[in-house]
Amino acid sequence: MLNKVKTKALISVGAVAATSFILMMGYTAGQHSTAKQSRKEIELAAAKLVEDKQAEDKASILSSDTVKEFLTQY
C-alpha cells in the first residue's frame, strides 16, 4: 500500500508544476501578441514621419510657379 502522505505530496508538486507551466505559456503568448502590436504601431509611426518629412520638404521648396503666384497676389 502506498504511503498517503507521499502520494499527497507528489500530487501537490505535480499540481504546482502544471499550474506553473500553464501560467508560463499564457505569459509567453501574451508577450508575442503585444510585440506584434508594438511592431505595427512603430511601422505606422515611421510611415507617418516619412510622409511628414516629405510634405515639409515639398512645402519648403520654392518653385517658379509658387513665386509667381505669391507675387501676383501681393
C-alpha positions as CSV (number, residue, x, y, z in Angstrom):
1,M,0.0,0.0,0.0
2,L,1.3,3.5,-0.9
3,N,2.0,6.0,1.8
4,K,-0.8,8.5,1.7
5,V,1.5,11.4,2.8
6,K,3.9,10.8,-0.1
7,T,1.1,10.5,-2.5
8,K,-0.5,13.7,-1.4
9,A,2.9,15.5,-1.6
10,L,3.5,14.1,-5.1
11,I,0.1,15.3,-6.3
12,S,0.7,18.7,-4.8
13,V,4.1,19.0,-6.6
14,G,2.5,17.9,-9.8
15,A,-0.3,20.4,-9.5
16,V,2.2,23.3,-8.8
17,A,4.3,22.2,-11.8
18,A,1.2,22.1,-14.1
19,T,0.0,25.4,-12.9
20,S,3.4,27.0,-13.4
21,F,3.6,25.6,-16.9
22,I,0.2,26.9,-17.8
23,L,1.0,30.4,-16.4
24,M,4.3,30.5,-18.4
25,M,2.6,29.5,-21.6
26,G,0.0,32.3,-21.1
27,Y,2.7,34.8,-20.4
28,T,4.6,33.8,-23.5
29,A,1.5,34.1,-25.7
30,G,0.8,37.5,-24.2
31,Q,4.3,38.7,-24.9
32,H,4.1,37.7,-28.6
33,S,0.8,39.4,-29.1
34,T,2.0,42.7,-27.6
35,A,5.2,42.5,-29.5
36,K,3.4,42.2,-32.8
37,Q,1.1,45.1,-31.9
38,S,4.0,47.3,-30.9
39,R,5.8,46.5,-34.2
40,K,2.8,47.6,-36.2
41,E,2.5,50.8,-34.2
42,I,6.2,51.5,-34.8
43,E,5.8,50.9,-38.5
44,L,2.8,53.2,-38.7
45,A,4.6,55.9,-36.8
46,A,7.7,55.6,-39.0
47,A,5.5,55.9,-42.2
48,K,3.8,59.0,-40.8
49,L,7.2,60.6,-40.0
50,V,8.3,59.9,-43.6
51,E,5.2,61.4,-45.0
52,D,5.5,64.5,-42.8
53,K,9.1,64.9,-43.8
54,Q,8.2,64.7,-47.5
55,A,5.4,67.2,-47.1
56,E,7.8,69.6,-45.2
57,D,10.4,69.3,-47.9
58,K,7.8,69.8,-50.6
59,A,6.4,72.9,-48.8
60,S,9.9,74.4,-48.3
61,I,10.9,74.2,-52.0
62,L,10.3,77.4,-53.9
63,S,9.4,76.8,-57.5
64,S,8.9,79.4,-60.1
65,D,5.1,78.8,-60.0
66,T,4.8,79.4,-56.3
67,V,6.9,82.6,-56.6
68,K,4.7,83.9,-59.5
69,E,1.6,83.1,-57.5
70,F,2.9,84.9,-54.5
71,L,3.9,87.9,-56.5
72,T,0.6,88.1,-58.3
73,Q,-1.3,88.0,-55.1
74,Y,0.7,90.9,-53.4
